[in-house]
């Protein structure tokens, strides 16, 4: 079964046959999904429950592709598993057990690290008032190629940009409504999700959302996200940059973003070069990086960034491996 094609699959059957339609699996980055703190159920006994993010993602089912970095047994019975799947923005927490036998079997057969595609239901947990955690209950999980992950990042960025556009238009309105956004050409689910988000969370930080999307795209091609310079949320930062002053000719300093990306490439290469089969010793990576002019604090920053992107992981404490 093709997990990518299956992500948009809906329940078969004629309308009125008594079965609920399966919701389309939404594309959403982990950072946006994990920021969700609101859920609601549509009217009707068999209506689905949706998780709504601060940026308007309205999620009953989701489709995500990332690096499976860990799987562990949890619970006294040992038949429930917790897994972490990393995309360029954060971590999806996945829980599977006796009620998801097929997905549980698939999950336990895949050895981390591996690029996987997940289709699953969104879930919320509120241990106390005002505190909400979200997770994914998988319907299916399959190992896929890195090219599938790259395609998912691009597709999810496209969906996220559409929500960003809808949020921008909604925040111009005195009283935004789904109908008003649909009249502007936005799909129904986007219009409804954005209005629900504004109703619950208030005005969204559009610059923060644009940065999240940009960072995801940077994981594919460092510097490539600069093409998003036309996005209004990036304009104020660009406009605030002072005009370059005339000075004696010298080599221009690398922009901080480019320098950080170059350091990440060096550190990732060292993790691969120094791997003795059990992973590259942390202290060896630090020592070798120092010889290349990268300090220990910078190495730490690079490793944290690479782990967040799912490109490096720790099989055991103090050992580093490329995915």
Beta strands, then each sheet from edge to edge (+ up, - down):
strand 1: 25-26
strand 2: 38-41
strand 3: 49-52
strand 4: 58-59
strand 5: 61-74
strand 6: 80-87
strand 7: 90-96
strand 8: 114-128
strand 9: 131-143
strand 10: 280-281
strand 11: 312-313
strand 12: 319-322
sheet 1: 1+ 5+ 6- 7+
sheet 2: 1+ 5+ 8- 9+
sheet 3: 2+ 3- 4+
sheet 4: 10+ 12- 11+
end
